[in-house]
Amino acid sequence: MDRMKGKVCVVTGGARGIGKAIVEKMAKEEATVVYALDMNEDALNELENAYSNVKGYVLNVTNRENIKEFVELAKNEYGRIDVLVNNAGITADALIQKMEEDAWDRVINVNLKGVFNMTQAVVPLMLENEKGSIVSISSIVGEKGNIGQTNYAATKGGVISMTYSWAKEFARKGANIRVNAVAPGFILTPMTEKMPEKVLNSIVEKVTLKRMGKATEVADAVFFLASEEASYITGHVLSVNGGTIL
Ligand code: NAD
């Protein structure tokens, strides 16, 4: 399969879970290179060893200096970035009365400001080349809200509104830069595996398809939006939730 042939792709949080599935999909679809950006160096090394077209880069999306250095490196190596997937994200759940300020700040910094940091650093290169595709990972929690996830819901709702704004802003001068988001439901990854079984069972009851999603199922949707097959889709939020009714 070669639907990413010739493309330079960047995936944040690419070392495990949904991000890893996206990196693997792009690598198998013959991207020229997939830069997997993450803080987990060991997992990045494993990915590099498994795929000749994957390059791991240790990066924290809250570190603007580090991001600048990365974009400079990509520019020197390939002269462009065709696809940016803003996937890195964390949770720090608590009811609002019990949510520490630090839990609010950490989640905002990674999930919201991290997406801002990455996009702000990458988009000038896309604008120079007058093309590109950006896909950010939101969540059903950003669409519908969830108990105990005030901070997370705020960031994932923010990702949706940034997507709508950027779709308009980046296409202003006729540049072919598409900006979309994917809103997964509840997906089995290391992020959700730590949830109690009772909670997971109660979630599954709300899913029309009566199961959790797989990381590869989210990766397929992200891949579609990132690819030329979605050439007339921008400013769109694609829900990938098995028909979850919250
Ligand atoms: P995960 O915890 O399994 O993996 C997240 C990856 O991001 C890890 O490799 C981690 O090292 C990396 N990461 C975390 N903070 C980072 C930072 N500051 N800089 C760079 N990398 C960082 O999570 P996942 O379940 O694969 O989730 C991926 C994305 O999908 C997240 O944005 C998450 O909010 C979103 N999402 C997940 C679900 C789900 O059910 N799993 C549902 C909806 C949305």
Residues whose N, C-alpha, C, O or C-beta is under 5 A from the ligand:
A	BS01	NAD	G13 A15 R16 G17 I18 G19 L37 D38 M39 N40 L59 N60 V61 T62 N87 A88 G89 I90 V110 I137 S138 S139 I140 P184 G185 F186 I187 T189 P190 M191 T192
